Amino acid sequence: MKVQISNNNIKLWLSADDTYDWAHKSGVIWPCSKLAGKRLFAEFDENGLVDYRVNGRDGIDIPSDEFNAITSDSLRLKLPGGLEMLRGNI
C-alpha cells in the first residue's frame, strides 16, 4: 500500500496482495469482493473522488460500498489522526 498526501489531494495505491488480504481478513471477510486480487488506484480532493483505476484501467464498474469500505479502511491506517484529517487538509 502506498499513500501520497499533498495540500490538494490524496492518492492511494493498493496492490493485488493488499486487496486480497483486505477482502479475506479473519472476522471481516468480504465474500463477494470484486476487488480482491486486483490493483487499485484512487485519488481524492476536497470534492471527493477524482479518479480511480482497477488493474491500470479506468471505466471498471465496482460496487460503491466495497470501494468506500476498502479505501476508508486503507486510509484510516495511513493518515495521521485517521479520516478526520481529510476534513481540514484537503
C-alpha positions, 0 to 999 in steps of 0.5 A: 500500500502506498499513500501520497498526501499533498495540500490538494489531494490524496492518492492511494495505491493498493496492490493485488496482495493488499486487496486480497488480504483486505477482502479475506481478513479473519472476522471481516471477510468480504465474500463477494469482493470484486476487488480482491486480487486486483490493483487499485488506484484512487485519488481524492480532493476536497470534492471527493473522488477524482479518479480511480483505476482497477488493474491500470484501467479506468471505466471498471464498474465496482460496487460503491460500498466495497470501494468506500469500505476498502479505501476508508479502511486503507486510509484510516491506517495511513493518515495521521489522526485517521479520516478526520484529517481529510476534513481540514487538509484537503 
